[in-house]
């Protein structure tokens, strides 16, 4: 009797109450920890609350390199995520993974979701498109290196704190004045030496890093950055280091550079525009912002800088319903309000013109002087084949080689020309290995 009653009650409940539809889960592997990771999770939460059909689930997977390696292993085991955040230097490798990626332009078209590449900033779009102009991955967190400087030190040294150095000659003069005045023992330092002092340096001066439009036109590209300009600049860094004007912050990410700036050891620091929040949180002084310096003897300089950061790649092997949800998620991410908030909260670039316009109209740039430096650098001129970005296989390892060779200049073991020659030679070996793997 009791079991019959329970069965009847269960049937009544089943008939009387609607059955909740299960949400389709979208797995998103990313490489953002700490505060940025929390902000990223907030973006996913915003999408999840905006609709009831899909649930985007972010999952932190270590560094960019670790997340990418983990996704490759997961793909081989048929356990890949739907979305993978990949840093910009992994673009060539991802492009070579035919059959593993679902190009964004195709994803959006297949799922009948509006997608207009012209809405995105040119210098961002150009980095992640194929030779036919089709976008392959979705821009999410894009940044570019800018100059941060200690306004208090500038004033103590008798420099105009409202006018940071614009050329390398001015950088040298300002740094020496800072040292001679006793305002600080070091003029400037840099994070990510390969990204700042080679990749962006060549783009800013509109000289090639490699053939084939820096790898955009084919895997048979070869490095050609062992020119007089790069060699001279690396030699200058060494000479400035010897004079105290420059201090090497280490290879790779330049781990010692930011602490040197925060401690007031170095008056200027080259770092990612996305470091803005971190710099302001750590600096116990008034921070100024400036563009990358350039050599005014180089015709056409300054040109435009190129981006760092990462994009979102979609992996194959999932159900059609999943891809509809991913397309909807990317549509959400493109909304000006979403992009403007992400830009303002993190310091990453707004990926669309509408997000930039909204941020400007909201008065953010007026209230936060210098917050538009990154956008001004990126859009200073229409990108050229030398300043659209770079696309090389094995570039994670090649960046390490470049850092090693630059450090050999700083230690006095090599001249700028020797180091550039060796970096080109060693880098080309890895380019040929990647090209062979694609055949």
N, C-alpha and C positions, 0 to 999 in steps of 0.2 A: 504493500500500500504506500509506504514511504517513498520507495523508488519511483513508483508511478507518479506520485505527486511532484517529486523533483523533476522528473522528465517533462511533465506538463508545464511546470513553472519555467523551465529552460526554454521550452518551445514558445511560450508566451513572450518571454523576453526577446527571443530571436526574431519573432514576427513584429513585435511592437517597437523595437529599437533599431535604427539603421546601423549596419555594420560598417565600421571605419575602413576606408580603403588604405591599404598599405602604401606608404610612400616609397618611391624609387630612390635608392641610395646612390649618391655620386661620391666616389672616393677621390679626395684631392691630397696628393702628397706634396709637401712643401719644405722649404729650408729656412724658415724664419722662426727664430726662437725669441724669447724675452718679450719686450714691449711690442716689437713688430709682429710677433706671432699672435699676441693678443688682439692687435688691431686687425690682422688677417682673419682671425676667428670671428671678429665682429662683422666683417664683410660677409662671411658665409652665413652668419646668423641673420643678418639683414635680409638676405635672399630667402632663407628658409622661412622667415616670418612673412614674406611678401606673397607667398603662395603655399598651397598644401599638397602639391603633387610630388615634389622632389625634396630630398634632404641632402645637402652638400655636407660632407663630413671631412674636415681638414685633419691631416695627420702629419706632425713634424717628423722628418726623417733625417735629421742631421744637417751637415753642410750641403751646399749645392752639389759638390762632387759625390758625397755619400748618398744623397737622394737619387742622383742620376744612376749611380752604380747599382743601388738597391732596386731601382725600377727595371733596369736591364735584367737583373737576376730574376725578378718577379715575373717579367714578361716570358722568360724562358720556361718558367714553371706554370705559366698560364694563370698567374695571380696578380696581374698588373692593375694599377689604379686606373681610374678613368682620366684623371688630369694630373700632369706632372709639371711642377715648377722647375724650369731649367735656366741657368744663368746664360748670359749672352754668348760666352765663349763656347758653349755647348751647342750652338746653333748648327754649325757645320756637321757635327756628329749626328744630331737629330735628323738633319736633312738626308743624311746618308742611310738612315734606318728605314729604308723603303719597306712598306708592308706593316710597319709598326706604328706609324703615325697617321692620324686622320687630319689632313690640312683644314685649317679653320674656315677658309673660304668655301670649301666643299661641304663641311659640316653645316654651316649656316644655310647654304643653298639647299642641301638635301632635306633640311628640317623646316624650310620655308620661314626662316627668321630673318628679318631685315638686317642687312649688314652693308655699310657703306665705308670702304677703306679711306675715302677722301675726307671722312670726318676726323681721322686720326692725324696727328702731327707728322709731317713729311719725314723728318729725321728719325722718327720711331718706326713708321711704316716701312721705310726703305731697308731697315736692318733685317726685317723678318719676312721679306717677300722673295718669291722665286724670280727668275729672269723675266717672266711674263707679267710681273707685278701682282701676283696672287699672294695674299697673306697666309702664311703657313702656321703661325702660332699667335696666341692672343697676348698683346702687350699688357702687362700687369704692373710690375714695379720697375720703372725705368729711371735711371739717374745719370748724372754726368759729373765729372770732377770740377769743383770750384775752389776759390781761395777763401779761407777763413783767416782773419787777422785780429790781433789784440789791439783794440783801439787805445787802451790805457798805455801800452808800450809805445805806440805811435806818438801819442801826445808827449810822453816823457822824453822821447828822442827828438822832439821838435818837428815831427812829420805831420802832414795834414791827415788827420784821421778820417776825413770824408773822401779822400782821394787815394785809393790804394794803387800800387804800381801797376802800370798797364803793359809795359814792355820788360824784357829781361834785363836791359840796361838799367831801367828804373828799379827793378828788383835788386840788382847788385848794389846800386847806390843806396837804396833804402836800408838794405841789410847791413851794409858797412856803417851807415850812420847810427843805426840801432846799437851795434856793437861798440863803436867808438864813444857813444854817449853814455854807455853803461846801463842803458835801459833794459837790455837783455843780452845774454851771452851768445845767442844764435839768431840769425835772420829768419830762416824758413826750413821746413822739413816737408816730407811728403809721404802719404800712404800709397799703396799699390803702385810702385815705381814703373812697372811695365805699362799699366793702364794709363797713368798720368804722363809719364816722361817719355813714352814712345808712342803708344796707340793714339792717345788724344793729341799728343804733341805733333805727330805727322798730319793728322786730320786738320788741326788748327792752323797748320802752315800749308795745307793743301799739297802735300807731297805723298807719293805712294808708300804704303807699308809693304805691299806685294803686288805682283802682276795679276792679271785677270780681275781688275777692279777690286783689289784686296780680297780675292777669292770668291766674289759674287758671281763670276762668270764661268767658274769651273774649278774642279778639284786639282787641275794641273797647274795651280798657282805656285809661285816661288817668291820668297821674301827678297826685298831689294832695299831694305831700310839702312843698309850700310853705306849711307851717303855722307857727304861733308857736313850737312846740317846736323844730323843726329850725332855723328862722331864728335863734332865741335861742342854740341850741347852737353854730352856726357863728360867731355873734358872740362867744360866750364863748371859743371857740378862738382867735379873733383877739386878744381882750383878754388871754388867758393867754399868747399868743405875745409880745405887747408887754411883758408883765411877766416874761418868761423862763421861765414855768411850762411852756409848750408850745413845741415846735419842729416846724415843717412839714418833713416828710421827702421832699416831692416828690409830684407827682400820679401817677396810674396805680398802679403797685405801691408807690410811696413808696420809691424806690431808696436814699435816704440814711438812712432810718429805722433799719434794723438796725445799720449801722456806727456811728451815733450812740450806740446802746445798748451795743454791744460795746466802744466806746472809753471808756465811762464818762461820756460827755457828758450823756446823759439817763438818769435813774434808772429810768424805766418805758417799756415798749414794747408796743404792741398789734400782735400778729401772729397768723398762723394757728397753730392747735394742731399742725398738721403741721410747723411750724418748730421744734418742741421739740428734736429731735436736733441740728439745725443751731445752735440757740441754745446748747445745752449744750457743743457742740464748739468754739464760737467765744468764749464768755464766759470770761474769766479771773477770775471771781468767782462767788460762790454765787448761784444763780438762784432766785427765788421765783415763784410762779404765783398768779394771781387771776382772778376773773370780771370781765366788763365792768362798769363803773360805771353807775349809773342816777340819774335825778333823782327823789328821793323825794317830790317834790310831784306826780308823775304817778300817778294812781290805777291800781292793777293792776301797776305796774312793781316788780320785773322780771318779764317774761313768759317767754320763751325765745329763744335765739338761733337763727339759721338757718345752713345749711351753705354751704360753698364746696367746692372740689375738683371731682371729675368722676365721670361714670358711663360705662358701656360700652354703646354702641348697636350693634345688629346691622343690617347693611345687606342689602338684598334683592339678587337676581340670581345666587345661587349654587345649587349642587346640594343636594338633600335630605339626602344623606349628610353634607355639610358642617354643616348645621344640627343634625343629631343630635350631632355633635361639639361644637358651640358650647354646646348645652344641657348636655352632660356636663361641659364646662369650667365653666359657671356653677354647676352642682351642686357641683363640687369647691371653687370659690371660697367657697361658702356654708358649708362645713364649719367648725365652731367653732375647730378647731385651726389651720386655715389663716388664718381671719380674726383670731384672737387674735395669732398671730405677726406678721401684717401690721400690726396696730394697735400692738403693742409695739415693733416695729422702726422704724416710721415716725412715729408720733404721730397718724396718721389715726384717725378714729373706728372702733370696731368696728361693723359694719353690722347685726349681729344681737344680740339679747338674750343668746343662748347664748354668743357670743364674749365679751361683756362679763362674764357670769357666770364663764366659765372664767378670764379674765384676773384677775378679783377673787380666785377660789378659789386661783389659783396664787401669790397674794401680791404680784402686780406693783404694785398701787396702794399697798400698804403700804410696799413697798421703794422706790417712786418717788413721793414725795409731790407732789401737784399734777397727776399724770398723768391724773386723772379729772375735772379741771376742765371740760374740753370736754364730756364726757358729762353732767355735772351741769347745765351751762348749757343744753344742748340738751333735756334732759328735765325741766327745772325745773317746767314746767307743760304740760298738753296744748296742742298748737298751735292757734291761732285763725286765722281768715282773714287776719289781719294778720301772723301769725308762722309760717305754714307754708312760706314761701319766696316766690319770685317767678318769673314766667314771662312774659318780654317778648321779642318779636322785635327784632332790631337792638340788643340790649342791650350788646354789646361796644362799639359806637360810643357808645351812650348813657352808658356808664360813663366814657368819656373826657370827654364833655360835663360830667358831674357833677364830675369831678376838676378840669376847667378852671374851673368856676364856684366851686368851693371855694377854689381857688388865688387867684382874684380877690378873695375875702374876705381871705385871708391877706396879700395885697399891699396891701390898703387901697383897692383900686379899687372895691369894691362892699360894701354891707351884706349881712348874712346873708339878709335878706328879698329884696333885689334879686337876689342870686345864686340863691336857691332858685326865685324866680319865673322867672328866665331858664332855669334848668336844666329846669324843668317845661315851659316853652314849647318849648324846642329839642328836648327829649326826646319830647314829644307829636308833633312833626312826623315824627320817625323811626318812631314807633309807627304813625302813619297810613300811612306809606309801606309798612311791613311788612304792615299789614292789607290794603292795596290789592293787594299782590303775592300774597296768598292767595286773592283772588277770581278 
